[in-house]
Amino acid sequence: MFRVRPLFPRIRSTLHTTLKLQPDTSTSEAVSVGIGRELNLNLRLPHFGCRSRTLSNQNFRGMASGGESPKEASAEAAKDSTEASTSQVIVKAALATGGASQEEPPKQGNRLLSSKSPYLLQHAYNPVDWYPWGDEAFERARSENKLIFLSVGYSTCHWCHVMEHESFESPETAAIMNEHFVNIKVDREERPDIDKVYMQFLLMSKGSGGWPMSVWLTPDLAPLVAGTYFPPKSQYGMPSFQTVLKSIAKKWSADKESLLKAGTVLLSALQRNQDAAAVADAAFGPGSSGEKLREAINIHKQRFDQRHGGFGSEPKFPEVPRLNFLFHAYSVSKDADVLDMAIQTLDHIGKGGINDHIFGGFARYATTHDWHNVHFEKMLYDQGQLMAAFANAYKMTRNEAFLGYADKIYKYLMKDLRHPSGSFFAGEDADSLPTHEDKVKVEGAFYAWTWDEIEAAFKAQPERFDDITPAKAFEIYAFHYGLKPTGNVPSYSDPHGHLTGKNILIVRGSAEETCSNFSLPAEHFETLLATANDILHALRDKRPRPHLDTKIICAWNGLVLSGLCKLGSCYSANRDQYMQTAKELLQFLRKEMFKPEENLLIRSCYGVALGDETLEKNESQIDGFLDDYAFLIKGLLDYYKATLDIDALHWARTLQDTQNKLFWDERNGAYFFSQEDAPNVIVRLKEDHDGAEPCGNSVSARNLILLAHYYEENAYQEKAEKLLNFFADVSPFGHALPEMMSALLMHENGLDLVAVVGPDSPSTQRFVEICRKFYIPSMIIVHVDPANPDDTSNHRLQTKFKMVNGKTTVYICHERACRMPVTCPTQLENNLMEFFFSKRD
């Protein structure tokens, strides 16, 4: 959601002056269209598409970002074309992900052929006369006085593929689009600024949103009508896409002036909204964080699923910003139930079908309340955040299972999402071809298994199981992962029947229960699982792979940098690997996504395929947005804490200064998502919701507080306070903005400074390592080297802290009040264990 505070009623009222499409109630293609105060544009249709979020004043469930079509969609047991993925034409060898057969005649390409975006390239051979977002399309719309049809999606979006196959590949539908509209395609991951503006309009007008997002705009880019997925034929109370197109075109032809006037009113309201000021009466005062903390904890307890973990019902998302808050809330409140909510949720996620047990990595969300059936796309931002969350859970509990989940994410990233230069691709699709002979993609084909497939795989390699028979190995494996001969996927969660007879691996018990049931030593069981999963992984790699989105996004790579540093700070046997990967990622970001002469970030660049070193950039470069700066700065701060590399800290400060210049609202406070001079962006928004990713303002609040203490710079602290107060009226604050709630706790309660005084030696590093191994959310680490007084960010500390008796000495301070210095590593670890470690039954 975004800031629409004082003008929300005004914006709502303007929607009543725009056109409304009534759902079909007959077999005819006629749709009643009208203009007037009693009419609104809300289509009030069943929701199809990959959900964004829902606006609701009555429940909190809709506040989660993302989602899948509801159970009511089970009625859509239509022909195979409904579920067919986009026909992805081979524009480059890297995009050969299935689709049109080689026997088909060559197709005429459109303007999207010159794009680097994998999503736009998927539509490059549609018969639709697509334009990319830009002046050429807008000038044509104005010169020909046509409405713009804006279609927004992303390359791994299942329902985007469905609508492409059904409508955008249809010559008949394309003819209507080309005749009446100027048609524009936008990759939401490449241009999140455009996506967020029109998603806000969709949310306000319909109450929920998702992708593909379909919006009709005036030539001046004011939105008039918005929806998500439209079917090719009228059904289930939904008008067909052709009906919608014809009705809007007819209204534009008959009553153009009314629509233009309505668009102008709405556009003015949206633009005035960007000047909304903070609500003075809501500003945080002393003690505010305690009240907001209690409120947030109570809401989370009310919504917590005691049986399966997570919050609310299906669809369920990992919602890592929420888990981060719960960890921090426990460290302040010491309420064991708060910690249990986070730990139980991560435990169920790790055991659930949302986890790729065979190799690693996590799907975007679960379509069932028990995390079993899932939407199978794997997104980079989830992997980075979950890697960090599991690392934090390990630090809080010392449960090796959490470390194992994080390590498998790392292995997945390295094998399936990494560019040879050290960066990471955006994600993998949910859809793939069931076999190399098939022409139609289905969701989950790559990941689901029949009973017979797994049994045959084990029998084919009996030598892999040492002293146990393949039949026994299969019996143990099937028991542990809940496999059934007829499949284990609940039918209500599989409306199209694509998973009929298939199994999605899920652990409903535990390793201990499986070992007990089969009288199996734990180490033997671990070896058996590793062997079995390796067999299935090798077999699965022979299947047609899901489409890989080879876009490299700055913000999401910043999240991965944080995750790698959190995992590396657990000091497992693989720390050196994690930190080397983090170092190479940082080097890539500085070399390829940073313009040092201007201190600017770029949003994205593009690979071609796994293992291919080719790296491409847009001819018209897209500058970084707020999230690119905020997420990368966070990653750099975490990298500094994990390595004490002062250059990373200095770069974080440089980027923060650039962020302040480009996005800060000098009049009202907080950060806009886009730059002031961004072309063809009708309104600058301030996001006020932490969803699948934290919003840029939430992350920035934390960054500012940390940088203020590292550099003793009051300007950062003042900005953090003004930012927090701008969002103080959001209610319930700690539920809508859990990541920002953590920043509020840091701002009001103060930070924990760990000053390690000593030479750069193994002894000094030992003290630093001990501090890193604990979850201390408000901790900053500073190394004071007496031999190098200038090699620090805070020169005051050089004079304040001294070595005791010539030994490496650690000072632990809270708001400049310091405990007695410690010179013994064992004593330091005991002190930290007492203050920050939680023992759980």
N, C-alpha and C positions, 0 to 999 in steps of 0.2 A: 504494500500500500504506500501511498505518498501523502504529502501534506495537502489536505483540501479543507482544512479546519474552518475558517470563517466563511469560505465561499461554497462549502459543500451544498447548503440548501439552494444557493443561487445556481450552481451547476446542475443540480437535480432539476430545478424548475426549467432550465433551458432545454433539458431533454424532452420536455412535454411539448416543445414546439417543433420537434423533428419527426421523421416519418416512422410509422409502425407497420410491420408486416404481420398480418394475422396468419396463424398456422392454417394449413389447408384443412377444410372440413368436407371437401367433395373430391371427386375424381378429376375435376377440371384443373387446369393450370392457373386459373384466375386467383389472384390474391388481392384482398382489399387493402388499399393504400390511401392514407389521408394525411392531412396536415391540420393542426389545430391544437388548442390548449388541452383538450381532453385526450389527445393521442400522444403516446410515447414510443420510443424506438425499441423498447425492451421486447425481444423476441419471445421470451418466456418459453424456451424450448428445452426438451431433455438435453442434458449436456453430453456431448461427445468430444473427444480430443484429450490431449495431455494437459491436465489442469494446471492453472497457475495458482490461484487462490480465490477465496470467497470473502465478500464483505458481509458481515453479519453482526448485528448488535445483540443477538440473543444467545449465541453460543460461540465457543472458542474453536470449535472443530474446523471451521472454515478459514481460520487464520494460517493454517499450514500451507506451505507452498507446494505446488505440484499436485499430481493426482492422476487418476485413471477414470475412464467412463464408469458410471454407476451400474449397479446390478440390473437396473431396469433395461440396460442395453442388451440383456440376454435375449430379448425378443428379436434382436437383430441377427437371427440365424439365417442370414441371406446367403446368396450364392458366393462362390469363392472370390469373385471380384471384389467383394466388400473388404476382404482381408488381404488382398494382393498388395504387395509393396510397390513402390514406385519402380517404373521401368528405368533403371539407371543405365544411361547410355555411356559408352566408354569414351569419355573426353580425353582422358589420359590413362595410361596403363594402371596407374594407382587406383583409379576409380572403377576398375572392373570388379564390381561386387554383385554381379548377377543382374537380371532384368531381361531386356529384349533379346530374343534369340538372334543368332547370326543370319538366319534365313530371311529375316525381315528386311525390306528395302531400306536404304539409307534415308535418314530424316533430315529435314532442313533445320539447321541450328538457328538460335535467336541471339539476342544481344548478351545473354548471360554467358555465352561462350568465353568471353574475355575475363570473366571473374576468376578469382582464386578460391572463393568460398565453396567447399564441397556441397553445401546445400543448394546454392545457386546453380552449380554445375549439374546437379541432379535434374534440374528443370531446363537445361540448356537446349534440349531437343523437343520440348513441348510445342504443340502447334499454337499455344498462346504467345502473343507478341509481348513477351516480358521485357521490362526495363529494370535495371538496377536502380536503387534509390539515388536520385541526382537531378541536376538541372535539365538534362535533356527530356526526361519524362515530364517534369513540371511545366516546362515551356510548351511542350506539345499539348498538355491538358489545358493550359490557358489559351493558347492560340486556337485550338479547336473547341474550346468551351465544353470540355468533357469532364465527367467525374473520374476520380482515380480509384481503382480497386487495388488495395494494399493487402498482400498476403505475406504473413510473417510466420516463420517456423525455424526448424533446425534439422540438420541432416540425419540425426538419429531418432527423430520423432516418428513414432509408429503411425499416428493418425494423420500426420502430414503426408506420409507415403500413401495412405488410403485415399485421401482426397485428391492427390495428384493422379493416381491411377484411374479413379472414377470420373474425375472432372477435367483436370488440366491436360490429360492425354486424349480427351475426347475432342475430335475435330468439330463436332456440332456445338459443344459447350464453348470451345475456344473461339468459334466464329461469333458467338453472341458477345463474349468478352471483348474481342478485338473491335467489333463494330461500335460498341457503346462506351467503352472505358479505356483509359490508359492504365495498363496493368503493371504493377511494380512488385517485385520479389525482394524480401529482406531476410537475411540471416540474423536471427535475434542474438546470437552469440557474437557476431561480428559488429552489429549495431544495436547494442542494448539500449542506447538512448532513444532510438526510434521505437523499439519494442515497448519500453516502459511508458512512454507518453500515450500511446494508443491502447496499451493494456489498461492504463488508468481509466480511460474513457469506457472501455469494455466493462471493467469492474463496476464502475459507477452506474452504468446503464443496465447491466444484466445481473449483477450481483456475484458473478463468478467469471473466470476467464481461463484461457488455455490456448494451446496450439494444435493445429494451425489457427492463427488469428486472422480473421477476414474483416477488413474495415473499408468502408467507402468514404472517400474524402472529397471535399471541394477542390477546385484547382489551387486554392490558397492553403490547402493542407488541413483544413478544419474537418474533424470527423463528423459524419452524419449517422451512419448505421454501422453496427459492429456485431460480430458473432464469432463462432469458432468453426467447427466442422459442419458442412452442409452436405446431405446425401444427394446422390444423382437423381433419385426419384422421391416424390413426396411420400413420407411414411412416418408413422408413430407421432403424428402431430407436427412434424417438421416439414416446411416447404422444401421442395427440391432446389438445388443450387441454380438451375436454369430459371426457375420461377422467381427466385430472389433477384437474379440479374435483370430479368425482363421488367419486374415490377419497379425496381429502383430506376432503371433507364426510362421507363414510362413517366414516372413521377418527375424526374429531372427535365424531361422534354415538356411536360405539361405545366409545371409550376416551379420553374427554375429559381425565380426571384425569392420565393418563400424559403426554399432550401438554402440559398445563399445567405439570406438574412439570418436564418437559424444557425447556420455554421459560423457566421460572424459573431453572433451573440455568445455562442459557446466558446469560440476561440478567445474572445475578450475576457470571458470569465476565467478560463484556464490561465491566461497570461497574467491576469491580476493576482491570481492565487499564488504565483511564485514570489510575490512580495509580502506574503503573510508573515506577520511578526510573531514572536514568542508570546505566550499568554503569561503576563507578569504575575498574576495571582498563583500560577502553578509552579513558579520557580522553586527549586530545591533549596531548603534551608538546613541548618544544623539538625542532624538526626533524621533527615528525610530518607536516607538509605535504609535505615532500620525498618521504617514503616513500609516502604516499597518492597523490601526483602520479605517481610512477613506476608504481605499480600500475594507476592509471586509464588512463594512456597505453598501457600494454601490453595491457590488455583491449580498448581501442578499436582498437588496431592489429590484434588478432586477429579482431575482428568486422567490420572495415572491408571493404566490397565494393570491391576494387581496380578493377573494371571499370566499375561503374555508380555508385559513390559510395553513401553511406548505410551503415547498419549492419544486418547480418543479411540475411534474405531477405524476400520479400513476406509480409504487407503492409508497406509502407515509409511512415514518417511523416517529416516534416521534422525533428522532434526538435530544435527550436532551442536548448533548454537545453544539449544536448550540444554543439552547434556553438559556443555562447558559451564553454563550458568549453575547447574546443579552441583557440579564439583566445587565451584567457587562458593556457592551458598553453604555447602557443608563445612568448608574450611572456616567460615565465619560463624555459623549457627551451631555447629557440632550436633545437629539433628541427624541421627543415624538414618531415619526414614528418607531424608533428602539424598544421602549418598546411595541408599538402596535403590532409589528410583533410577539413578544413572547406571549403576552397576547391573541391575536386573535388565534394564533395556538393552545395554550392550551385550549382555550374556545371551538374551533371546535373539538379537540381531546376529550375533556370531554363530549361533546354532541354527538359525532359520534358513529358509530357502533363499532369502535375499543374499546370503553368502554363497559364493561359488566354492563349495567345499572341495571340489576336485583340484582346483589350482589356486584360486585366490581372486580377490576383488569383490566388490559388492554392487548389486543392482540398484537402480534408482529408488524404487519403493516397492512395498508389498501390497498386493491387492486383497489380501486376507488379514484378519486381525491377529493371526498367530505367526505372521511373517513367512508363511509357507509359499503360496503362489505369489509371483512377483511380475513386475514390468521389467524386462530383462536388460534394458539398456544400461550400460556402465558409463558413468560420467566422471571426468577427472576430478571435479570439485568434491564429489563424494569421497573419492579415494584419499585425497589429501587430508580432508577433515577427519575421516574415520581413522586414518593412520594416527593422527594426533590424539583422538579421543581414546583409542585403545591403549596408546602409550601412557596417557594420563591415568587410565583405569588400572594399568599395571603398577604405576607408581603408588597409587592409593591402596592397592590390595596385595601386590606381589604375586598375583595370580598369573602363572605362565601362559594360560590359555589366551589372555588378552594380548600378550606379546606375540603369540603365535599368529593371531588374526592379523595384527599389524605387519608382521614379517611377510605373510602371504600377499597382502596388498602390495608391499614393496616388490615382491617377485613378479606379480602381475604387471605392475607398472613397467618394470625393466624389460619384460619379454614382449608385452603386447601394446604398450602405449608410448614407448620411448623413441624419440628421434635420435639418430646417431650423434648429433651435436650436444646432447645432454638435456634437452627440453622434453616436454610430454604433450602428446596429442589430446584432443578435446574429449574423445569418448568413442564407444562402440555402440552400434545399433542393437535394438531388441530383435529385429527380424533377420532371417537368413533363409537360404534355400535348404529344404530338408535333405536333398541329395544333389549331386552335381548334374544330374539329368533333369531335375525339376526346373520350371520356369517361373514359379510363383513362390515368393517368400512368405513365411509365416513366423509369428512371434514365438520365441523359445525353442526353435528347431535345433539350435546349436547346443543348448544346455540340458534338455530333457532326455530321459532314457527309458526304454522299455526294460522290463524284468529280464527278458531273454537276451537283450543286447549285453547287459552287464554280466550275466551268467556265462554267456559264450566267450566274452573277453577274458574272463578268468580261466576258463577251461583251455583257452588257446595258449596260455603261457603258464603251465603248471610249475615250471622250474623257478618261477619268480617267488613262490610262496614257501620255499625251503621245506620245513618238516610238517607243513599243514597241506591238506588236499585243497584243490581249487573249490570243490563243493563246500567244504567247511568254511573256507575263506569267504565264499559268497554268502553263506548262511549268516556269518557274523556281520558282514558288511550290510546285508539287507536288514538285519535287526537294528543295527546302529543308526542307519539313515532312513528307517521307516519305509522301505521299499515294499511294494505290493505287486503280485502278478498281474493284476488288472489296472495298475496305476494308482498313484496316491494323491492326485490333484482333485480337489473338490469340484464337482461339476458346476456349481453356481459361480465359481471364479473363472470358469473357462467357457464363456458364452458361445464361442465359435467352434468348440470341440477340437481345437488344435492339439490339446494336451491329453486327449482321450487315450487311455492305455499307457500313458507316460508317467514317469516318476521324477519329482524334483527332490533332491536330497535335503533332508531336514533331520536334526538331532532332537528328538523329543525327550530323551532321557539324558544320559551322561556317559562318559567314558568309563566311569566307575561301575555304573549299572551294567554296561555291556561286558566288562571284564568279569564281573561277578556272575552274570548269567552263563558265561561260557568257561568259567574257571580259568581265565586267561591272565597271565602276568601283564602288568601295565606296559612294560617295555616291549613285550611281544605284540601287544595290541597296537601300539604306536607304529611299529614297523609294518604290521599288516596293513594298516590304513594308508601309510605312506606308499607302500608298494601298489596297493589296489588303485589309489588315486592316480599314481603315475601311469599305470596301465591305461586307465580311462582317459587321462589327459592326452596321451600319445594317440589314442584312437580318435578322440574328439578333434584333434588338430587335423585329421584327415577329412573332416566334414567341411562343407563350404562355410567360410567365416562370415560373421556379420560385417556390415559395412563399417569401416574405420574413418572417423572424421579426423582428418590430418591437420586441422587447424590448431595452431599453437597460441593459446590465449594467455596474455600476461598475468591477469588476475588469478586465474586458476593455477598457473604454475607457481604463483606466490603462495597459494594454499598448500601445494605439494612441498614447497621449500620449508614451510612451517612444520608439516607432518614429518618430514625426514629429520628435522632437527629435534623434534620431540621424541621420535623413536630412537635417534642416536643417543639422546641423553639418558636413555634407560640403561645404557652400558651393557648390552647383551654382547654375545660373541661377534655379532655382525656390525658393531658400531662403526668400524673403519669403512665398511662398504657404504653404509648409509651416509656417512659424512662426506665421503668422496663423491657420491652421487649428488649430494646437496651442493658441494663446491662447484661441480661441473655445471649444475643447473644455474647457480648464481652467475658463473662466468658467461653462460649463454645469454642470460637475461641482460647482462651489462653490455655484451657485445652486439646482440641482434635486436634488442627491444628498447634500447636506450639511446637517445641522441645527446651525447655529452656537451656539444656546443650550445645546446638550448636547455639542457637538463630535463628533457621531455621523454616520456614513455610512449611507445606505440601499442596499440591494442592487440594486434595479432600478426602473425606471419604463418606460412603454410609449408608443410612437408608434402611429400608425394605418396610415400608408402613406407612400411616398416623396412628398416635396413637401407633405405635410399637416403643419401646425404643431401639431396637436393633441398634447397630452402628458397621459397619464393615470397615476395611481398607485393602488396597491391600497388598499382601504378599511382593511384591516388591514396596516399597513406592515411590510415585512420588513427588519429591520436588516442592516447589512453584516456579512459574515463575514471571517475572517482574510485571505483572498485580496483582498477589496475594499480593505482597508487597505494591505496589503503592496504590491500592484500599483500602487495610486494613489500611495503614498509614493515608490515607485521612479520613477514617471512625473514626479512633482514634482521629485525630485532631478535627473533628466535635464533637465527644463525649466529648472531653475536653472542648470545647467552650460551650457545652450544660450543663455541670455538674461541671466544674472546678476540675475534678478528676485528680490530678497531676500524679497519677500512669499511667493513659492512655497516657498522654503526654510523660512520660518517656519511655513507651513501644514503642510509635511511633518513638522516637529517636533511640532506640535499633534496631528496624526493619530497619530504614533508614540506619544505619551503616552496617547492614548485606546486605541490597540491594546494597549499594555502593561497598562492597567487592565482591559480586557475579556477578553483571551485568555491572558495570561501565567500559567504554572503556577508559583506562588510556591514550592512545595515541591520540585519536581523540575526545573524549567527548561523552556524551549521554549514554543511557543504551541499552545493548542488551536484547532481550526478554528471551533468555535462558542462562544457566550457561556455563562457558568456558569448563568444563569437561563433558558436557552432552553427554552420549553415543549415538552413531548412529544418531546424528543430523548433517547433512552434512554442514550446514552453520548457523551462528548466524546472526539474522536479527534485524534491528532497525525499528520499525513501525513508520510511519510518517503520519498517517491518523486517525482522530477522526470520528468514524462511529456510529453504534448502541451503542457502548461503547466508551468512550474516550481511546486513546492509553496510554500505561503505561508511556511513556516519558512526555506526556502532564500533566498527574496527578502528576508525580514526580516533574516537574518544580514548580508547586504550593506548593507541600509539602516541597521542599527544601527551598523555600523563607520563608514560615511560620516558619519552624524550625530554620532557621537562625536568625529570629527576636525573637522567644521565648527564644533561648539559647545564643543569641549574638555570634554565631559561624560563622566566615567568610568563613570557608571551605564549608559550605552548600551554601552560597551565590555565591561563586566562581563556584561551580558545576552547579548551576542553570544558571549562565551566560554562561558557556561553553555549556551546553545542548541547551539553546535557540539559540546560534550562530551556533551549528551544523545543526539545521533545518532552519536556516535563509533563505536559498535559495529555500525553498519550496514555490511554487507559484500557486495560490494566498494564502499566508500564513494564513490569518485569516479565510479563507473559508475551506481549507484543514485541518487546525488545530485550530478550534475555541476554544477548551479548553486551548491549549497552548497560544493562543492569549490573553486569560485572564491572564495567568501567566506573559506574557510579560508586560501587563499593570500594574500588581502588581510590577514587577521588576523595571520598569522605573518610575512609578508614586509614588511608596512608599505605605506603609501600614498605616492603621488607628489603633493606639493603644488606647485601652480603659483600663485604670488602675483604679481599684476600691480599694480604701484604707479604710480599716476598719476591725473590728473583724468579725468572722464567725457568723453572726447574721441575723435575719429576715430583719433588715433594710438594711444591706449590700446586701443580696440576692435580695431585691426589686430593687436596682439600677442595678444589673446584669441582672435581668429579663427584665427590660426596654430596655437595650442595645440589648439583644438577639432578641427582637420582630421586629427589623428593618432589612431590607436587606442591609447589608454593606459588599460587596464582599471582601474587603481588610482588614477586621477588625480582630484583635486579642484581646482577653480579658485576662487580668492578674489581679488576686486578690492578693493584698498586705495586709497581715495580720500582723500588728505590733507586735502582741503577738507571732507569729511563723515565725521569719525571715528566717529560713532555709527551710520552706515549699513553695518553689517557684522554677521556672526554671531560673529566671533571678535575680541575687542578686543585680545588679546595681539599679534595680527599688526599692528595699527595702530602699535604702538610698536617692533616688531622690524624691520619692513621700511621702507626709505626710498628715495626717488628718488635717482638718482646724477646729479650735475651738472644737476639740474633736468629730466632727461629721464624719460619713462616707462621703468620698469625692471621686468624680470621675474626672479624668483627661482624656481629649480626645486630642490625639496628632497625628500629621502627620509628619513623618520623623523628630521626636524629637522636632518639634515646637508644643507647647501645647497651647490650649485655656485656658481661665480662669477656675479654678477649680469650680465644681458644688457640692453643698451640699443639694439641694432640688430636690426630684424625679420629681416633676412637671416641673421644669425648665429643667432638663435633657431630659425629654420626648419631651418638646417643641423644644429644640435645635435639637434633632435627627429628629423630624418631619420636621423641616425646611430644614435640610440638605439632608435627605435621603428618604423621603416619597414622592410618586408621586400621586397627585390627578388626577383622570381621569373622564371624563364626562360619 
